[in-house]
Amino acid sequence: MQMIKGGGAALTKEKIIAAISKKFICIIDQTKKVNILGSFPLPIEIIPIAESFISNEIIKLGGQPKVRKNVITDNGNIILDIHNLYIYDPIYIEKKISLLPGVVTVGLFALRGADIILMGTKNSVKIIEK
């Protein structure tokens, strides 16, 4: 299941965990479930010197980039949050952004999404399987 992760700025570690996992299980609350990816900002970990270039490329894709203030990743990089980029072709967008020079990781999990999602609701946990 395709999703956006990285609100806590650990998207590179999460991508590594997803890649090495036989089964990738994610826990969310019901407010995170959306019909179209991009309803929440898409985080991208970038090398600081590439901020201007990557921001311009994201604008060309229709997004509105904004540097996440006061956040440095465990890798010493910055997070660029992309607002208002509604993602109708997640695999294309993940590949396109990942190939930009200076991008470390994009928080779009389309190529390797979750196998199981545990979604907390008001009174229970719903299990969603691929």
Contact map, one row per residue, 1 for C-alpha under 8 A:
1110000000000000000000000000000000000000000000000000000000000000000000000000000000000000000000000000000000000100111100000000000001
1111000000000000000000000000000000000000000000000000000000000000000000000000000000000000010000000000000000011111110000000000000000
1111100000000000000000000000000000001000000000000000000000000000000000000000000000000000000000000000000000011100110000000000000000
0111110000000000000000000000000000001100010000000000000000000000000000000000000000000000000000000000000000111000000000000000000000
0011111000100100000000000000000000000000011000000000000000000000000000000000000000000000000000000000000000111000000000000000000000
0001111111100100000000000000000000000000001000000000000000000000000000000000000000000000000000000000000000100000000000000000000000
0000111111100000000000000000000000000000001000000000000000000000000000000000000000000000000000000000000000000000000000000000000000
0000011111100000000000000000000000000000000000000000000000000000000000000000000000000000000000000000000000000000000000000000000000
0000011111100000000000000000000000000000001010000000000000000000000000101000001000000000000000000000000000000000000000000000000000
0000011111111100000000000000000000000000000000000000000000000000000000001100000000000000000000000000000000000000000000000000000000
0000111111111110000000000000000000000000001010000000000000000000000000000000000000000000000000000000000011100000000000000000000000
0000000001111111000000000000000000000000000010000000000000000000000000000000000000000000000000000000000111100000000000000000000000
0000000001111111100000000000000000000000000000000000000000000000000000000000000000000000000000000000000000000000000000000000000000
0000110001111111110000000000000000000000000000000000000000000000000000000000000000000000000000000000000000000000000000000000000000
0000000000111111111000000000000000000000000000000000000000000000000000000000000000000000000000000000000010101000000000000000000000
0000000000011111111100000000000000000000000000000000000000000000000000000000000000000000000000000000000000000000000000000000000000
0000000000001111111110010000000000000000000000000000000000000000000000000000000000000000000000000000000000000000000000000000000000
0000000000000111111110010000000000000000000000000000000000000000000000000000000000000000000000000000000000000001110000000000000000
0000000000000011111110000000000000000000000000000000000000000000000000000000000000000000000000000000000000000001000000000000000000
0000000000000001111111000000000000000000000000000000000000000000000000000000000000000000000000000000000000000000000000000000000000
0000000000000000111111110000000000000000000000000000000000000000000000000000000000000000000000000000000000000000000000000000000000
0000000000000000000111110000000000000000000000000000000000000000000000000000000000000000000000000000000000000000000000000000000000
0000000000000000000011111000000000000000000000000000000000000000000000000000000000000000000000000000000000000000011100000000000000
0000000000000000110011111100000000000000000000000000000000000000000000000000000000000000000000000000000000000000111100000000000000
0000000000000000000000111110000000000000000000000000000000000000000000000000000000000000000000000000000000000000011111000000000000
0000000000000000000000011111000000000000000000000000000000000000000000000000000000000000000000000000000000000000010111000000000000
0000000000000000000000001111100000000000000000000000000000000000000000000000000000000000000000000000000000000000000011110000000000
0000000000000000000000000111110100000000000000000000000000000000000000000000000000000000000000000000000000000000000011110000000000
0000000000000000000000000011111110000000000000000000000000000000000000000000000000000000000000000000000000000000000000111000000000
0000000000000000000000000001111110000000000000000000000000000000000000000000000000000000000000000000000000000000000000111000000000
0000000000000000000000000000111111000000000000000000000000000000000000000000000000000000000000000000000000000000000000000000000000
0000000000000000000000000001111111000000000000000000000000000000000000000000000000000000000000000000000000000000000000000000000000
0000000000000000000000000000111111100000000000000000000000000000000000000000000000000000000000000000000000000000000000000000000000
0000000000000000000000000000001111111010000000000000000000000000000000000000000000000000000000000000000000000000000000000000000000
0000000000000000000000000000000011111000000000000000000000000000000000000000000000000000000000000000000000000000000000000000000000
0000000000000000000000000000000001111110000000000000000000000000000000000000000000000111000000000000000000000000000000000000000000
0011000000000000000000000000000001111111000000000000000000000000000000000000000000000111010000000000000000000000000000000000000000
0001000000000000000000000000000000011111110000000000000000000000000000000000000000111110000000000000000000000000000000000000000000
0000000000000000000000000000000001011111100000000000000000000000000000000000000000011100000000000000000000000000000000000000000000
0000000000000000000000000000000000001111110000000000000000000000000000000000000000110000000000000000000000000000000000000000000000
0000000000000000000000000000000000000111111000000000000000000000000000000000000011111000000000000000000000000000000000000000000000
0001100000000000000000000000000000000101111100000000000000000000000000000000000011101000000000000000000001110000000000000000000000
0000111010100000000000000000000000000000111110000000000000000000000000000000001111000000000000000000000001110000000000000000000000
0000000000000000000000000000000000000000011111000000000000000000000000000000001111000000000000000000001111100000000000000000000000
0000000010110000000000000000000000000000001111100000000000000000000000001000111100000000000000000000001111100000000000000000000000
0000000000000000000000000000000000000000000111110110000000000000000000000000111100000000000000000000011110000000000000000000000000
0000000000000000000000000000000000000000000011111110000000000000000000000000110000000000000000000000011100000000000000000000000000
0000000000000000000000000000000000000000000001111110000000000000000000000000110000000000000000000000010000000000000000000000000000
0000000000000000000000000000000000000000000000111111000000000000000000000000000000000000000000000000010000000000000000000000000000
0000000000000000000000000000000000000000000001111111110000000000000000000000000000000000000000000000111000000000000000000000000000
0000000000000000000000000000000000000000000001111111111000000000000000000000000100000000000000000000010000000000000000000000000000
0000000000000000000000000000000000000000000000001111111100000000000000000000000000000000000000000000000000000000000000000000000000
0000000000000000000000000000000000000000000000000111111110000000000000000000000000000000000000000000000000000000000000000000000000
0000000000000000000000000000000000000000000000000111111111000000000000000000000000000000000000000001111000000000000000000000000000
0000000000000000000000000000000000000000000000000011111111100001100000000000000000000000000000000000000000000000000000000000000000
0000000000000000000000000000000000000000000000000001111111110000000000000000000000000000000000000000000000000000000000000000000000
0000000000000000000000000000000000000000000000000000111111111000000000000000000000000000000000000000000000000000000000000000000000
0000000000000000000000000000000000000000000000000000011111111111100000000000000001000000000000001000000000000000000000000000000000
0000000000000000000000000000000000000000000000000000001111111111100000000000000000000000000000000000000000000000000000000000000000
0000000000000000000000000000000000000000000000000000000111111110000000000000000000000000000000000000000000000000000000000000000000
0000000000000000000000000000000000000000000000000000000011111110000000000000000000001000000000000000000000000000000000000000000000
0000000000000000000000000000000000000000000000000000000001111111000000000000000000011000000000000000000000000000000000000000000000
0000000000000000000000000000000000000000000000000000000001111111100000000000000001111000000000000000000000000000000000000000000000
0000000000000000000000000000000000000000000000000000001001100111110000000000000001111000000000000000000000000000000000000000000000
0000000000000000000000000000000000000000000000000000001001100011111000000000000111100000000000000000000000000000000000000000000000
0000000000000000000000000000000000000000000000000000000000000001111100000000000111100000000000000000000000000000000000000000000000
0000000000000000000000000000000000000000000000000000000000000000111110000000011110000000000000000000000000000000000000000000000000
0000000000000000000000000000000000000000000000000000000000000000011111100000011110000000000000000000000000000000000000000000000000
0000000000000000000000000000000000000000000000000000000000000000001111100000000000000000000000000000000000000000000000000000000000
0000000000000000000000000000000000000000000000000000000000000000000111110000000000000000000000000000000000000000000000000000000000
0000000010000000000000000000000000000000000000000000000000000000000111111000011000000000000000000000000000000000000000000000000000
0000000000000000000000000000000000000000000000000000000000000000000001111111111000000000000000000000000000000000000000000000000000
0000000011000000000000000000000000000000000010000000000000000000000000111111111000000000000000000000000000000000000000000000000000
0000000001000000000000000000000000000000000000000000000000000000000000011111100000000000000000000000000000000000000000000000000000
0000000000000000000000000000000000000000000000000000000000000000000000011111100000000000000000000000000000000000000000000000000000
0000000000000000000000000000000000000000000000000000000000000000000000011111110000000000000000000000000000000000000000000000000000
0000000000000000000000000000000000000000000011110000000000000000000000011111111000000000000000000000000000000000000000000000000000
0000000000000000000000000000000000000000000011110000000000000000001100111001111100000000000000000000000000000000000000000000000000
0000000010000000000000000000000000000000001111000000000000000000001100111000111110000000000000000000000000000000000000000000000000
0000000000000000000000000000000000000000001111000010000000000000111100000000011111000000000000000000000000000000000000000000000000
0000000000000000000000000000000000000000111100000000000000000000111100000000001111100000000000000000000000000000000000000000000000
0000000000000000000000000000000000000000111100000000000001000011110000000000000111111000000000000000000000000000000000000000000000
0000000000000000000000000000000000000101110000000000000000000011110000000000000011111000000000000000000000000000000000000000000000
0000000000000000000000000000000000000111100000000000000000000111000000000000000001111100000000000000000000000000000000000000000000
0000000000000000000000000000000000000110110000000000000000001111000000000000000001111110000000000000000000000000000000000000000000
0000000000000000000000000000000000011110000000000000000000000000000000000000000000011111000000000000000000000000000000000000000000
0000000000000000000000000000000000011100000000000000000000000000000000000000000000001111110010000000000000000000000000000000000000
0000000000000000000000000000000000011000000000000000000000000000000000000000000000000111110000000000000000000000000000000000000000
0000000000000000000000000000000000000000000000000000000000000000000000000000000000000011111110000000000000000000000000000000000000
0100000000000000000000000000000000001000000000000000000000000000000000000000000000000011111111000000000000010100000000000000000000
0000000000000000000000000000000000000000000000000000000000000000000000000000000000000000111111100000000000000110000000000000000000
0000000000000000000000000000000000000000000000000000000000000000000000000000000000000000111111110000000000000000000000000000000000
0000000000000000000000000000000000000000000000000000000000000000000000000000000000000010111111111000000000000000000000000000000000
0000000000000000000000000000000000000000000000000000000000000000000000000000000000000000011111111100000001011110000000000000000000
0000000000000000000000000000000000000000000000000000000000000000000000000000000000000000001111111110000000000000000000000000000000
0000000000000000000000000000000000000000000000000000000000000000000000000000000000000000000111111111000000000000000000000000000000
0000000000000000000000000000000000000000000000000000000001000000000000000000000000000000000011111111001001000000000000000000000000
0000000000000000000000000000000000000000000000000000000000000000000000000000000000000000000001111111001111000000000000000000000000
0000000000000000000000000000000000000000000000000000000000000000000000000000000000000000000000111111101000000000000000000000000000
0000000000000000000000000000000000000000000000000000010000000000000000000000000000000000000000011111111000000000000000000000000000
0000000000000000000000000000000000000000000000000100010000000000000000000000000000000000000000000011111000000000000000000000000000
0000000000000000000000000000000000000000000001111110010000000000000000000000000000000000000000000001111100000000000000000000000000
0000000000000000000000000000000000000000000111100100010000000000000000000000000000000000000000001111111111000000000000000000000000
0000000000010000000000000000000000000000000111100000000000000000000000000000000000000000000000000100011111000000000000000000000000
0000000000110010000000000000000000000000000111000000000000000000000000000000000000000000000000000100001111100000000000000000000000
0000000000110000000000000000000000000000011110000000000000000000000000000000000000000000000001001100001111110000000000000000000000
0001110000110010000000000000000000000000011110000000000000000000000000000000000000000000000000000000000011111000000000000000000000
0111100000000000000000000000000000000000011000000000000000000000000000000000000000000000010001000000000001111100000000000000000000
0111100000000010000000000000000000000000000000000000000000000000000000000000000000000000000001000000000000111111110000000000000000
1110000000000000000000000000000000000000000000000000000000000000000000000000000000000000011001000000000000011111100000000000000000
0100000000000000000000000000000000000000000000000000000000000000000000000000000000000000001001000000000000001111100000000000000000
0100000000000000011000000000000000000000000000000000000000000000000000000000000000000000000000000000000000001111110000000000000000
1110000000000000010000010000000000000000000000000000000000000000000000000000000000000000000000000000000000001111111000000000000000
1110000000000000010000111100000000000000000000000000000000000000000000000000000000000000000000000000000000001001111110000000000001
1000000000000000000000111000000000000000000000000000000000000000000000000000000000000000000000000000000000000000111110000000000011
1000000000000000000000111100000000000000000000000000000000000000000000000000000000000000000000000000000000000000011111000000001111
0000000000000000000000001111000000000000000000000000000000000000000000000000000000000000000000000000000000000000011111100000001110
0000000000000000000000001111000000000000000000000000000000000000000000000000000000000000000000000000000000000000000111110000111100
0000000000000000000000000011110000000000000000000000000000000000000000000000000000000000000000000000000000000000000011111000111100
0000000000000000000000000011110000000000000000000000000000000000000000000000000000000000000000000000000000000000000001111111110000
0000000000000000000000000000110000000000000000000000000000000000000000000000000000000000000000000000000000000000000000111111110000
0000000000000000000000000000000000000000000000000000000000000000000000000000000000000000000000000000000000000000000000011111000000
0000000000000000000000000000000000000000000000000000000000000000000000000000000000000000000000000000000000000000000000011111100000
0000000000000000000000000000000000000000000000000000000000000000000000000000000000000000000000000000000000000000000000011111110000
0000000000000000000000000000000000000000000000000000000000000000000000000000000000000000000000000000000000000000000001111011111000
0000000000000000000000000000000000000000000000000000000000000000000000000000000000000000000000000000000000000000000001111001111100
0000000000000000000000000000000000000000000000000000000000000000000000000000000000000000000000000000000000000000000111100000111110
0000000000000000000000000000000000000000000000000000000000000000000000000000000000000000000000000000000000000000000111100000011111
0000000000000000000000000000000000000000000000000000000000000000000000000000000000000000000000000000000000000000001110000000001111
1000000000000000000000000000000000000000000000000000000000000000000000000000000000000000000000000000000000000000011100000000000111
